[in-house]
Amino acid sequence: MDRSSSKSRVEHVAKAIQLIRSFVDDVPEKDFLIDIKLQSAVQYQFLVIGEAIKYIDDDILDKYDYPWHIPRSFRNFIIHEYHGVRMERIYYAAKDLDGLNKQVIQILENEF
């Protein structure tokens, strides 16, 4: 895979994280759980994250200590088990993006 494609995918992850944060930053869980549009928007951005990570060169990802399989698996779970997704889990995942964001920033700074 060429580096420009990986860079683009890392940028997609960064943008998706930014969007999720902007969607949920000041939203209490109880409000999130009743807002179907917001739930859909956040889930979509998690799909973008998981899909983009699949296409980032493994030689790049392997340099960074992060469980990359988790966002990939989360994407698969949302897509394939959509009927069993608990919105509480989506909300907590949306509030727990600091580690991923830190790695994405480091990749953008160090690799491209």
ZIPEQUI-V795626 format. One record per residue. N is the residue number from 1. SS is DSSP state (a for helix, b for strand, c for the rest). PHI is phi in degrees with one decimal (* if undefined). PSI is psi in whole degrees, -180 to 180 (none if undefined). Layout:
BEGIN
n = <N,N>
ss = <SS,SS>
phi = <PHI,PHI>
psi = <PSI,PSI>
END
This chain:
BEGIN
n = <1,2,3,4,5,6,7,8,9,10,11,12,13,14,15,16,17,18,19,20,21,22,23,24,25,26,27,28,29,30,31,32,33,34,35,36,37,38,39,40,41,42,43,44,45,46,47,48,49,50,51,52,53,54,55,56,57,58,59,60,61,62,63,64,65,66,67,68,69,70,71,72,73,74,75,76,77,78,79,80,81,82,83,84,85,86,87,88,89,90,91,92,93,94,95,96,97,98,99,100,101,102,103,104,105,106,107,108,109,110,111,112>
ss = <c,c,a,a,a,a,a,a,a,a,a,a,a,a,a,a,a,a,a,a,a,a,a,a,c,c,c,c,a,a,a,a,c,c,c,a,a,a,a,a,a,a,a,a,a,a,a,a,a,a,a,a,a,a,c,c,c,a,a,a,a,c,c,c,c,c,c,a,a,a,a,a,a,a,a,a,a,a,a,a,c,a,a,a,c,c,a,a,a,a,a,a,a,a,c,c,c,a,a,a,a,a,a,a,a,a,a,a,a,a,a,c>
phi = <*,-80.9,-64.6,-66.0,-66.5,-62.8,-59.9,-59.1,-66.6,-62.6,-63.0,-63.4,-61.8,-59.4,-65.2,-64.0,-61.9,-58.6,-65.9,-56.9,-60.4,-66.1,-72.5,-114.1,-49.3,-108.6,-104.4,-66.8,-54.6,-60.7,-72.3,-59.5,-69.1,-110.0,-104.8,-64.4,-62.8,-64.4,-57.9,-64.0,-62.5,-67.2,-59.4,-60.2,-66.6,-66.6,-64.7,-60.0,-57.9,-63.2,-69.6,-63.1,-62.0,-59.2,-107.7,-87.8,-52.6,-60.0,-61.6,-77.9,-58.9,-63.4,-77.9,-118.4,-79.6,-148.7,-77.7,-60.5,-67.3,-66.4,-65.2,-64.8,-66.3,-63.3,-60.0,-62.4,-63.1,-62.2,-69.6,-92.7,-117.8,-50.9,-72.8,-110.6,-72.8,-94.0,-64.3,-60.4,-67.4,-62.9,-61.6,-66.2,-64.5,-64.9,-87.3,-121.9,-107.3,-60.6,-62.9,-64.1,-60.4,-58.9,-66.3,-63.6,-61.7,-62.6,-62.0,-62.5,-72.3,-93.0,-105.0,-125.7>
psi = <139,155,-33,-35,-43,-42,-45,-42,-40,-40,-36,-42,-46,-44,-41,-41,-46,-44,-46,-47,-42,-31,-39,-4,-49,22,119,153,-43,-36,-40,-41,-14,-2,94,-37,-45,-43,-46,-42,-45,-44,-41,-43,-33,-34,-42,-47,-52,-40,-43,-41,-33,-27,11,135,127,-30,-30,-53,-37,-18,-13,130,85,141,80,-22,-24,-52,-31,-46,-37,-41,-47,-40,-46,-42,-50,-24,35,-33,-17,8,127,124,-26,-39,-39,-44,-48,-36,-39,-29,-4,54,5,-45,-46,-44,-42,-44,-41,-43,-44,-41,-46,-39,-39,-27,-21,none>
END
